[in-house]
Amino acid sequence: MTIYSHPTFDMACDQFDKVADLLSIDPQDRDRLKYPKRALTVAVPVRLDSGKVQVFSGFRVQHHLSLGPTKGGMRYHPDVALGEVAALAMWMSWKCALTGLPYGGAKGGVTCDPSQLSINELERITRRFTQEIISFIGPQIDIPAPDVGTNEQTMAWMMDTYSIHTGHTVPAVVTGKPVHLGGSLGRREATGRGVAFLIGRAMETLRLKSQDATAVIQGFGNVGSVTAGTLASTGIKVIAISDVSGGIHNPNGLDLNAIHAHLQSHPTLAGYTGGDRISQDELLTLPCDILVPAALERQITEKNAHLLKCRILAEAANGPTTPAADAILDQRPDLFIIPDILCNAGGVIVSYFEWVQDLQSFFWDEAEIMGKLYRSLENAFRHTVNTARDRQVSMRTAALSIGIQRVHQAKKSRGLFP
């Protein structure tokens, strides 16, 4: 399907094809598993604060519906495109299946730069986009959540727009919304805490001690910052971080409190003086025990994969490692890789808990939510490690094979409608 042509979608398809070969999936079944069930592209005309009307492009892709409604984030970024969104929806399908959630994968987004838009412009974009896709979403159809460039406020606008359309409040239409509007305690921190939990499990496997370990984190948004803080609380020294302005490195450890204080009054890390400025490329190849790519896709490539100097590669971002880089990393037994569909699954797991709480109008405390999250991640981690060992494959192949196999079984059991 050429409508999805995009380097990121090609990458997701390449991963799928390799696992489908490993699982000996019938060629007749592969296209049904690979390509999205449905996709919607909409025009989003918005009046800017200047009075000018600008038309943005919006997308929502639902990968499969065999296990339940679809679930996935909403991304606001200048590079959002249909093929990228389709790849992210596919990965979300495997992630949900790997962790045992009753969802298919989805993803959506608007091609815009939120840093160049006012809060009022972002609200108009969100409400107009929601209205354009309103028949495409719902608590039993497709449940959006925050992603790059969106947040709790974005979800509140989406929920309100949908609720106005239906004539009553529908909190379960989105997750990742404010707690006082039916959001879940722990949801904002869930992905980062999950990343840190799985890093801890990998360290136990490698017998690394927290007090002796160092970490480098690419991307200091919600996921990267929560991961950094959680790792630091266990005694791990965070020696480098980055955002869109570049990286900061201090081999003696960064003062995360000072960084958060800087970001309260500055939009980026630019101007922060508590470390040496380094490029994104330099950051990825710093010597460390733990490397956490928590930014965008395709950051680790065939050009830098052989230069990584970490023991644990924890993929907090979606698709940060290209297939060409994977081929190199597969030849490096010194690296323990926590693949993206496992590593960043904490967000969708607690999104599921939020959805369940909204549907039953009964809410849990944060300790109960975090306990459920860590048990879910532990089960997925053990299953992935055991599959990798038993099949003699990489952690990525193991995780993907579990997810793909579960979706394949669901489609076979349900059959093909005439």
C-alpha positions as CSV (number, residue, x, y, z in Angstrom):
1,M,0.0,0.0,0.0
2,T,1.9,3.0,-1.3
3,I,-0.3,5.5,0.7
4,Y,1.8,4.6,3.7
5,S,5.2,5.1,2.1
6,H,7.5,6.5,4.7
7,P,10.9,5.4,6.1
8,T,9.4,4.7,9.5
9,F,6.6,2.6,8.1
10,D,9.1,0.7,5.9
11,M,11.1,0.0,9.1
12,A,8.0,-1.3,11.0
13,C,7.2,-3.6,8.0
14,D,10.8,-4.8,7.8
15,Q,10.6,-5.8,11.5
16,F,7.2,-7.5,10.9
17,D,8.4,-9.5,7.9
18,K,11.4,-10.9,9.7
19,V,9.2,-12.1,12.6
20,A,6.6,-13.5,10.3
21,D,9.3,-15.6,8.7
22,L,10.4,-16.8,12.1
23,L,6.8,-17.7,13.1
24,S,6.1,-19.3,9.7
25,I,3.0,-17.2,9.3
26,D,1.1,-18.1,6.1
27,P,1.8,-15.5,3.4
28,Q,-2.0,-15.2,2.9
29,D,-2.3,-13.9,6.5
30,R,0.5,-11.4,6.4
31,D,-1.1,-8.4,4.7
32,R,-4.1,-8.6,7.1
33,L,-1.7,-8.5,10.0
34,K,0.6,-5.8,8.6
35,Y,-1.5,-3.1,7.1
36,P,-3.8,-0.8,9.0
37,K,-7.5,-1.7,9.2
38,R,-8.4,1.9,8.5
39,A,-7.0,5.4,8.2
40,L,-8.4,8.8,8.1
41,T,-6.8,12.0,6.8
42,V,-8.5,15.3,7.5
43,A,-8.1,19.0,6.8
44,V,-8.0,21.1,10.0
45,P,-8.8,24.7,9.1
46,V,-8.0,27.0,12.1
47,R,-8.2,30.8,12.6
48,L,-4.9,31.9,14.1
49,D,-4.5,34.7,16.6
50,S,-3.4,37.0,13.7
51,G,-6.8,36.5,12.0
52,K,-5.2,34.4,9.2
53,V,-6.9,31.0,8.5
54,Q,-4.4,28.1,8.2
55,V,-5.2,24.6,7.2
56,F,-3.3,21.9,9.0
57,S,-3.2,18.2,8.1
58,G,-4.6,15.7,10.6
59,F,-4.4,11.9,10.7
60,R,-5.8,8.9,12.7
61,V,-4.8,5.3,11.9
62,Q,-6.4,2.2,13.5
63,H,-4.2,-0.8,12.9
64,H,-6.5,-3.7,13.9
65,L,-9.7,-4.2,15.8
66,S,-9.5,-8.0,16.6
67,L,-8.9,-7.7,20.3
68,G,-11.0,-4.7,21.2
69,P,-11.1,-0.9,20.6
70,T,-7.9,0.7,19.4
71,K,-5.6,2.7,21.6
72,G,-2.8,5.2,20.9
73,G,-1.4,8.6,21.2
74,M,-2.0,12.0,19.5
75,R,1.2,13.7,18.2
76,Y,1.7,17.4,17.3
77,H,4.9,17.7,15.4
78,P,6.1,19.3,12.1
79,D,7.1,15.9,10.7
80,V,3.8,14.1,11.4
81,A,2.8,12.2,8.2
82,L,0.4,9.3,7.4
83,G,3.2,6.7,7.0
84,E,4.8,7.6,10.4
85,V,1.4,7.5,12.1
86,A,0.7,4.1,10.5
87,A,4.0,2.7,11.8
88,L,3.4,3.9,15.3
89,A,-0.1,2.3,15.2
90,M,1.4,-1.0,14.1
91,W,4.0,-0.9,17.0
92,M,1.2,-0.1,19.4
93,S,-0.7,-3.2,18.3
94,W,2.3,-5.4,19.1
95,K,2.8,-3.5,22.4
96,C,-0.7,-4.0,23.6
97,A,-0.7,-7.7,22.7
98,L,2.7,-8.2,24.4
99,T,1.4,-6.8,27.6
100,G,-2.0,-8.6,27.4
101,L,-4.2,-5.5,26.9
102,P,-7.6,-5.9,25.1
103,Y,-6.7,-3.3,22.4
104,G,-5.6,-2.9,18.9
105,G,-3.0,-0.2,18.1
106,A,-3.8,3.3,16.9
107,K,-2.0,6.6,16.4
108,G,-2.9,10.1,15.3
109,G,-1.5,13.5,14.9
110,V,-1.6,17.0,13.4
111,T,1.3,18.3,11.3
112,C,2.2,21.5,13.2
113,D,4.8,23.0,15.5
114,P,3.3,23.5,18.9
115,S,6.2,25.6,20.0
116,Q,5.1,28.2,17.5
117,L,1.4,28.3,18.4
118,S,-0.3,30.0,21.3
119,I,-2.4,28.1,23.8
120,N,-5.6,29.5,22.2
121,E,-4.4,28.3,18.7
122,L,-3.6,24.8,20.1
123,E,-7.1,24.6,21.6
124,R,-8.7,25.5,18.3
125,I,-6.6,23.0,16.4
126,T,-7.5,20.3,19.0
127,R,-11.2,21.0,19.0
128,R,-11.4,21.2,15.2
129,F,-9.4,18.1,14.7
130,T,-11.5,16.2,17.3
131,Q,-14.7,17.3,15.5
132,E,-13.3,16.1,12.2
133,I,-12.6,12.6,13.5
134,I,-15.5,12.4,16.0
135,S,-17.2,9.4,14.3
136,F,-13.9,7.6,14.3
137,I,-13.3,7.7,18.1
138,G,-15.2,6.6,21.2
139,P,-14.8,4.5,24.4
140,Q,-15.5,1.3,22.5
141,I,-14.0,2.4,19.1
142,D,-10.7,4.2,19.6
143,I,-9.3,6.0,22.7
144,P,-6.6,8.7,22.1
145,A,-3.9,9.6,24.6
146,P,-1.0,12.2,24.8
147,D,2.2,11.8,22.8
148,V,4.9,14.1,21.5
149,G,3.7,17.7,21.5
150,T,0.5,17.0,23.4
151,N,-0.4,16.7,27.1
152,E,-3.2,16.5,29.7
153,Q,-4.7,19.8,28.5
154,T,-4.9,18.5,24.9
155,M,-6.8,15.4,26.2
156,A,-9.2,17.6,28.2
157,W,-10.1,19.6,25.1
158,M,-10.7,16.4,23.2
159,M,-12.9,14.9,25.9
160,D,-14.9,18.1,26.2
161,T,-15.4,18.4,22.4
162,Y,-16.5,14.8,22.2
163,S,-18.8,15.2,25.3
164,I,-20.5,18.3,23.8
165,H,-21.2,16.2,20.6
166,T,-22.8,13.4,22.6
167,G,-24.6,15.6,25.0
168,H,-23.1,14.1,28.2
169,T,-19.7,13.7,29.8
170,V,-17.7,10.8,28.4
171,P,-14.4,10.6,30.3
172,A,-13.5,7.2,28.8
173,V,-13.1,8.6,25.3
174,V,-9.4,9.6,26.1
175,T,-6.8,8.8,28.6
176,G,-3.9,10.9,30.0
177,K,-6.3,13.6,31.0
178,P,-6.2,15.6,34.2
179,V,-7.0,13.6,37.3
180,H,-9.9,15.9,38.3
181,L,-11.6,15.1,34.9
182,G,-11.4,11.3,35.4
183,G,-7.7,10.8,34.7
184,S,-5.7,8.2,36.6
185,L,-3.2,8.8,39.3
186,G,0.2,7.9,38.1
187,R,-0.6,8.2,34.4
188,R,1.7,11.1,33.6
189,E,4.7,9.3,35.2
190,A,3.8,5.8,34.1
191,T,6.0,5.5,31.0
192,G,9.1,6.9,32.7
193,R,8.6,4.9,35.8
194,G,8.1,1.8,33.6
195,V,11.3,2.5,31.8
196,A,13.2,2.8,35.1
197,F,11.6,-0.4,36.4
198,L,12.7,-2.4,33.4
199,I,16.2,-0.9,33.5
200,G,16.3,-2.1,37.1
201,R,15.3,-5.6,36.0
202,A,18.0,-5.6,33.3
203,M,20.6,-4.4,35.9
204,E,19.6,-7.4,38.1
205,T,20.1,-9.7,35.1
206,L,23.5,-8.2,34.4
207,R,24.3,-7.9,38.2
208,L,25.0,-4.2,37.9
209,K,24.7,-2.1,41.1
210,S,22.9,1.2,41.0
211,Q,25.5,3.1,43.1
212,D,28.1,2.3,40.4
213,A,26.0,3.0,37.3
214,T,25.7,5.9,35.0
215,A,22.9,6.9,32.6
216,V,22.6,9.0,29.5
217,I,19.1,10.1,28.4
218,Q,18.3,11.5,24.9
219,G,15.1,13.6,25.2
220,F,14.0,15.4,28.4
221,G,10.3,15.6,27.8
222,N,7.8,13.8,30.1
223,V,9.2,10.3,29.6
224,G,12.9,11.3,29.7
225,S,12.6,13.6,32.7
226,V,10.6,11.1,34.8
227,T,13.0,8.3,33.8
228,A,16.0,10.4,34.8
229,G,14.4,11.3,38.2
230,T,13.4,7.8,39.0
231,L,16.9,6.4,38.1
232,A,18.6,9.1,40.2
233,S,16.4,8.2,43.2
234,T,17.9,4.7,43.1
235,G,21.5,6.0,43.2
236,I,22.2,5.9,39.4
237,K,24.2,8.9,38.2
238,V,22.7,10.7,35.3
239,I,25.7,12.2,33.4
240,A,24.0,13.5,30.2
241,I,20.6,14.6,28.9
242,S,19.4,16.4,25.8
243,D,16.4,18.1,24.2
244,V,15.8,19.9,20.9
245,S,18.6,22.5,21.7
246,G,21.3,19.8,22.1
247,G,22.9,18.0,25.0
248,I,24.4,18.7,28.4
249,H,27.2,16.5,29.9
250,N,28.7,16.4,33.3
251,P,30.7,13.2,34.1
252,N,30.3,13.9,37.8
253,G,26.5,13.8,37.5
254,L,23.9,16.4,36.6
255,D,21.9,18.4,39.1
256,L,18.4,17.4,38.0
257,N,16.7,19.8,40.4
258,A,18.7,22.7,38.9
259,I,17.8,21.5,35.4
260,H,14.1,21.5,36.3
261,A,14.4,24.9,37.8
262,H,16.0,26.2,34.6
263,L,13.2,24.7,32.5
264,Q,10.6,26.5,34.6
265,S,11.8,29.8,33.1
266,H,13.4,28.6,29.8
267,P,11.8,26.6,27.0
268,T,14.9,24.4,26.4
269,L,18.2,23.5,28.0
270,A,19.9,26.2,26.0
271,G,21.7,28.5,28.4
272,Y,22.0,25.9,31.2
273,T,25.5,26.1,32.7
274,G,25.7,23.0,34.8
275,G,27.5,20.9,32.2
276,D,29.3,20.9,28.9
277,R,27.3,21.4,25.7
278,I,27.5,18.4,23.4
279,S,25.7,17.3,20.2
280,Q,23.0,14.7,20.0
281,D,25.5,12.4,18.1
282,E,28.1,12.8,20.8
283,L,25.5,12.1,23.5
284,L,24.5,8.8,22.0
285,T,28.1,7.5,22.0
286,L,29.1,8.6,25.5
287,P,30.5,5.8,27.7
288,C,27.8,4.8,30.2
289,D,26.0,1.8,31.7
290,I,22.5,2.8,30.6
291,L,21.5,4.7,27.4
292,V,17.9,5.8,27.1
293,P,16.8,7.2,23.7
294,A,13.6,9.0,24.7
295,A,13.1,11.3,21.7
296,L,12.0,10.4,18.2
297,E,12.3,7.5,15.8
298,R,15.5,6.4,13.9
299,Q,18.1,7.8,16.2
300,I,20.4,4.8,16.3
301,T,21.5,3.9,12.8
302,E,24.1,1.9,11.0
303,K,26.4,5.0,11.3
304,N,26.5,5.0,15.1
305,A,25.3,1.5,16.3
306,H,28.9,0.2,16.5
307,L,29.9,3.3,18.5
308,L,27.5,2.8,21.4
309,K,29.4,2.4,24.7
310,C,26.5,1.3,27.0
311,R,25.6,-2.0,28.7
312,I,21.9,-1.5,28.6
313,L,20.0,0.2,25.7
314,A,16.5,1.1,27.0
315,E,14.3,2.2,24.1
316,A,11.9,4.7,25.8
317,A,11.1,6.2,22.3
318,N,9.1,4.4,19.6
319,G,11.3,3.0,16.9
320,P,14.6,4.6,17.9
321,T,16.7,1.9,16.3
322,T,16.7,1.2,12.5
323,P,16.8,-2.4,11.1
324,A,20.3,-1.7,9.8
325,A,21.4,-0.7,13.2
326,D,19.7,-3.8,14.7
327,A,21.8,-6.0,12.4
328,I,24.9,-4.5,14.0
329,L,23.6,-4.6,17.6
330,D,22.7,-8.3,17.1
331,Q,26.4,-9.0,16.8
332,R,27.1,-7.2,20.1
333,P,26.4,-9.6,23.0
334,D,27.8,-7.0,25.4
335,L,24.5,-5.0,25.0
336,F,21.3,-5.8,26.8
337,I,18.4,-4.2,24.7
338,I,15.0,-3.5,26.2
339,P,13.0,-3.0,23.0
340,D,10.6,-0.2,22.6
341,I,7.3,-2.1,22.6
342,L,8.3,-3.5,26.0
343,C,10.4,-0.6,27.4
344,N,7.8,2.2,27.0
345,A,4.7,0.1,27.6
346,G,4.0,1.6,31.0
347,G,2.1,4.5,29.5
348,V,-0.5,2.4,27.6
349,I,-0.8,0.0,30.6
350,V,-1.8,2.8,33.0
351,S,-4.0,4.3,30.2
352,Y,-5.8,1.0,30.2
353,F,-6.3,1.3,33.9
354,E,-7.6,4.8,33.5
355,W,-10.1,3.6,30.8
356,V,-11.3,0.8,33.1
357,Q,-11.7,3.2,36.0
358,D,-13.7,5.7,33.8
359,L,-16.0,2.9,32.5
360,Q,-16.8,1.7,36.0
361,S,-16.7,5.2,37.7
362,F,-14.5,3.7,40.5
363,F,-11.0,4.9,41.0
364,W,-7.9,3.3,42.6
365,D,-5.2,4.9,44.7
366,E,-1.7,5.4,43.2
367,A,-0.1,2.6,45.1
368,E,-2.6,0.1,43.7
369,I,-2.1,1.5,40.2
370,M,1.7,1.3,40.4
371,G,1.6,-2.2,41.8
372,K,-0.6,-3.4,38.9
373,L,1.8,-1.6,36.5
374,Y,4.9,-3.3,37.8
375,R,3.3,-6.7,37.8
376,S,2.2,-6.3,34.2
377,L,5.7,-5.2,33.2
378,E,7.3,-8.0,35.1
379,N,5.2,-10.6,33.3
380,A,6.0,-9.1,29.9
381,F,9.7,-8.8,30.8
382,R,10.0,-12.5,31.9
383,H,8.0,-13.7,28.9
384,T,10.3,-11.7,26.5
385,V,13.5,-12.9,28.2
386,N,12.4,-16.5,28.2
387,T,11.3,-16.4,24.6
388,A,14.6,-14.8,23.6
389,R,16.5,-17.6,25.4
390,D,14.4,-20.4,24.2
391,R,14.3,-19.3,20.6
392,Q,17.9,-18.0,20.6
393,V,16.7,-14.6,19.2
394,S,17.2,-11.0,20.2
395,M,15.0,-9.3,22.8
396,R,13.3,-7.3,20.0
397,T,12.5,-10.3,18.0
398,A,11.2,-12.1,21.0
399,A,8.9,-9.2,22.1
400,L,7.6,-8.7,18.5
401,S,7.0,-12.4,18.1
402,I,4.9,-12.5,21.3
403,G,2.8,-9.6,20.2
404,I,2.4,-10.6,16.5
405,Q,1.5,-14.2,17.4
406,R,-1.2,-13.1,19.8
407,V,-2.8,-10.8,17.2
408,H,-2.5,-13.5,14.6
409,Q,-4.3,-16.0,16.8
410,A,-7.1,-13.5,17.5
411,K,-7.6,-12.9,13.8
412,K,-7.6,-16.7,13.0
413,S,-10.1,-17.4,15.8
414,R,-12.4,-14.7,14.6
415,G,-12.1,-15.7,11.0
416,L,-12.5,-13.7,7.8
417,F,-15.8,-12.1,7.3
418,P,-17.2,-13.0,3.8
